[in-house]
């Protein structure tokens, strides 16, 4: 009989294995691109990611016959933090070989750990939070890999469903292909009489990121506070990734949108780093870091992702909110008119967020990927 061992991902060696597990398990799969190990360290290390101040958590590794076979993570938010509509008890970072026994063993240890802390319902995957990477991929397995978008094989969702996990929410990602019409960047919403003089768009000031960050976090929390799964996004969480954003985000990649002189929305488009990291195999040291910095500076990216976006709640489901979103899309077109960008991914968008989905679909974007958040009762 095959031997399956589940061990806590404690200690430096197990932590490093936990971070690189996806590339060890999925290397060569269509649609998968390995993230950089160093970026995973900042995401999953409790000392580097302020998210872990809000939760009690534990991670595990699975080995089958002595070889790495999977991983999982579980967390419980502190009593004062309640995700909107979702359980405080969550799992994440579920990755495994195609073997139900491995998936079952991983889920068993996570569910048992959560039950011991009073959990009655589990939601996930959140890896590690709603502001990081969410969901199991259920559509778009062979779509173009995109930075900070998780890829998981089809068998994982099926294995969870066999265990009694049900859909909680789907998260939609859209692909927008840049056309020749876009490159002509013809005037649009901002040229209309009712919006001319009221709407203004400026580039984020990366040299003075702290005051910009305060506005961004304020807008972001206001924009998303009524969305399923919401927990407050802290300034500390944003600032922990600000240096990385400044490194990879082009000067024209961040926008602040003002209506009648007041900041009402923002957006951050990141270049798709997978275009320049494929040959690094996830490794930055000892020789990958200088290569990466040089490539970021010199590469003409053909794809990117709208990684952060928010419109103040007061504008939701109003004409002004739709105008702000369309103005943002048109500004992306204008700034990319003379560049090499061929497609942009907009994601994630909650399936029931009609106010966000409608303007995106009106722009001509099409659904490219769907990630699913699952839930299960843990009651005896």
N, C-alpha and C positions, 0 to 999 in steps of 0.2 A: 504494500500500500504506500502511496506517496506521502511524504512527511511534510506537513504545513506548519510552520512556526511563525507566531506573531510576537514581535518584540517592540517595546517602546523605542521611539526614535530619540533616545536620550544619548548624551555624549556627542562629541564633535564628529566622530566618524559616521555614526548613524544619522546625525543631522545632515551632513553633506550628502549621504546616500539618499535621504528623503528628498532633498532639493533637486537632485539630478535624476530621480527615478523615472519621470516621464521620458526623457531622452534615452535612458537605458532600456525602457520597455517598448517604446514606439518608434525608435529610429528606423527610417526607411519607409514608414507608412505614408501612403498618399494623403496629402493635406496636413501632415505634421511637420512642424519646424521646431527645432530645439531652442528653448529660451536660454539666455545666458545664465550660467550658474551663479555669478555674482549678483545678478538682479534677483534671483530666487532667494539668495541669502537675506537680502534686505526685506523681502516680503515675508519670510517665514521665521526670522530670528526675533525672539521676544525683545531683545535689547535694541533692535534696530527699527522695529515697526510699532508705533504707539498704539495700534489697534489692540495689542495684547494686554494693555493696561485695563481694558474694558471686559476681559473675559478670563475664565479659567479654562485651560486647554491641555490637550495631550495628543501626540502624534504617534503612529505605529508604522512598522514595516512588516511585510509578509515575505517569508522565504519558503520556497518549495524545493525540497531535496537540496537545501543549502544555497540555492540561487535566489536572487531577488525576484519576487513575483508580484509585489504590489505595495501600496501604502494607503493610509487614511488618517484623518485628523478629526477631532471632536472638540467642541467648545460649548461653554455655557456663559451667557452674558451675566454680568453682575446684576443684583436685584434692582438697582435703580435704572437699568437700561432695558427697554422692551422694544424689540423690532416691531414695526407697525404690521399687525396682522400675521406675523410669523412667530414661530417658537423662539424662545431664548436658547433652546438646545439645538445645536446644528452640527452637521458634519461637512467635511470638505476634503479636497485633495485626494479624491478617490481615483486611483489608477491601478490597473491590474492586468495580468495576462488573461487570456480567454479561458477561464476556469472558474465555474460557479463555486467550487469548494473554496477557492482563494477569496473570492468576493464575499462569500458567506462568512468566512473566518474574520475578515476585516470588519464587516458590518457588525458581526456579533460582538467584537471587542468594543467598538465605538458605542453601540446601543447599550451594552451592559454598563459602560462607564457613565453614560448619560442617565440611565435609570437610577444608578446609585446616587445621583445628584438631583433626583426628584423629577426628571423629565417624563412627560406623558406624550409629547409629540416631538418628532424630529423633522427638521427641514434641511435641505442642502442639495447639491454642494455649494458652500460658500468658502472660497479658498484665498485668504482666510475670512474675508468679509464681503458684504454687499458692494463695497467700493473697490474690491479687488477683482477676482475672477469668479464667475458664477455659472453654475449649471453644468449639466452633461450635454454634449452635442447630440442632437437627434436628427439634424438635417444639415447638409453642407459638408460632409466628411471630406470631399475632394476639392472643396473651394480653396481659393488662394489663402495660405496661412497669413495671419495678421498679428501684429505685435499686441501683446497682453490679451489675446483671445485664446482660451484653452481649447485644445483638441483632445477629444477622448474617443475611443473606438466604439462602434455600434454595440458590441456585446455588453458593455457596462450598463447601459440603460436597460437592456433586456434582462440582465441579471438582477438589477434592483427591482424591476417590476415583478419578477418571479418571487421575490421576497415580500411582496405586498406593498411596495412603494407606489404611490399614485402621484399624478401630476398636481403640482401646486400652482405654478405659473410658468409660462413660456417667455423667453427673452428673445426678441427679434433683432437681427443684424441685417442692415441693408447695404447693398453695393450700388454705388453711383458711378457709372462709367462716363468719363469726361468726353464730350463730343466736340465737333468742330464749331457748333453753335456756342458752346461754352467758351471756346477759345476766342470767339469774337466779342465775348463779354458785353453784350448789348445791355443798355440801361433797363432796369426792371422796377421793382417795388419802390426803390428809393428815389426814382425819378417821377413817381406819381405825385400830383399836386397835394394830396392829403397827407403824404408822408415826407415830402421834400422839406427840409429844414427842421423836421422833428426827429428823424432817425439819423444817428451818426455812429460810425464804427471806427475804433482806433486799435492800434496794435498794443498788446500787453507790453509793459515796460519791464523786461527781464532783469535789468540792472537795479531796479528797485522793487524786488519781488515781494517783500513783506507787506507793504500797503496794498499791492495788487492782490495778494493772497487773502487778505482780510475781506476784501470785496467779493472775491470769488467764493470763499467759504460761506459768506453770508447769503449770496444769491443761490448757491448750490443747495444749502439747507432749506431755504425758503421754497425753492423750486420742487424739491423732491419729498418734502415732509409729509405729503399725503399719499405717497406711493407705497405699495406693498413692500414689506421688508426693510423699510427705512429705519436707520439709526443715525443720530447726528454725526456728520462728518466734521472732525475737529481741525482746527488750524494746525495743531501739532502734526496730525496725520499728513496734511497737505505739505507742510514745510519739510517733513522728513523725506519727501520725494522731490522737492523743489530743485535741488542741485542736479539731480538726474534729468529732470525736465529741461533745465537750462542747457544741459549738455546735448540732448538729442533733439530738442524742438527748434526748428528753424526760426529766425527772427520774425517771419510773417505768419507763424503757425498759431499764435494766440490772439484772440480778438476780444474786445470789450464792446458791447453794443449799448448805446445810450438812447433813451427816448426822452425828449424834452429836457435834455441836459443831465439826466440821472441814469446811472448804470442799471440796466434792467436784465441783461443777459451776457453770457460769456461763452466762449468755445475754445478748445485746445485741440489742434490737429497734430498728431505725431507721425513722423515718417515711419514707414514699415521697415523696422530694423532687420527683419528676416531677409531682406534683399541683400544685405551685406554681411550677415553672420553665418550663413550656411556652412562655410568651410571651417568655421571656428569650433564646431562641434560642442557649443555651449561653454567653451573654456576661454577665459580671458588671460590667464596667467600661464607661463611667463611672457608669451609673445603676442597674445591676442589683443591686449589693451591698446598698445600703440597702433596696431592695424585698425582697430575699431574707431579710434579718434580720427585717424587720417581719412577713413572711409566716410564717416559722418560729415566731415568738412568738404569732401570732394565728390561724393556720390550724388547723382541726380536721380532722386527717388521717383519711381513710377507709381507708387501706391502709398496710402496713408490711412490713418484711422482717426475719426472724431472721438477722442478718448474722454473728454469732459465737455459737458454742455448743460446749461441751465437757464431757464427763463423764470423770472419772479412769478409767484403764485397768482398775484393780482392780474396778470396778463393771460393766464390760462383760459382757454375756451373763449377768448375775446379776439376781435379783429386785430388789435394791436399785437397780441401774442403771435398770431399767424404772420403778421407783417415782419416781426422781429426774426422769426425763424427763416422766412423767405429771404430777408435781407442778409442773414448770415450765409445761407446757401449761395446767394448771388455774389457775396464778397469772396467766398471760396473760389467761385468761378473766375472772378475778376483777377484775383491774385495768382491763380494758376494759368491764366490765359497764355502766358509766354513761357511756361515751365513744362517739364516732362511728365507731370502727374497724369496718369491714365485712369486711375480709379480711387475712390474714397469709400471707406466703410463707416457707416453710421450704426453704432451699437454700444451697449444694448438698449432696447426699448421694450418696456413691459407690453405684453400683448394687449392689455386693456387701456393703454395710454393713447387713446384716440387723438387727443389734442396734439401729441407729438408725431404720431404715425401719419396722420393725414397730410400735413405739409411735406413730409419726407417723400411720401408716395406721389404727391402732386409734382414733385421735382423731377420725377422719372426714375427714382431709385427702385430697385427690386429686392425682394427678400433673398438673402444669400446664405444665412446660417440661422438655425434656431437652437438655443440652449434651453434645457428644461430644469427647473427647480422641483425637487420631489419632496413628498412628505409621507410620514408613516406614524401610526399610533404606536406608542411604546407601552400602553396600558396592558396589564396582565390579562 
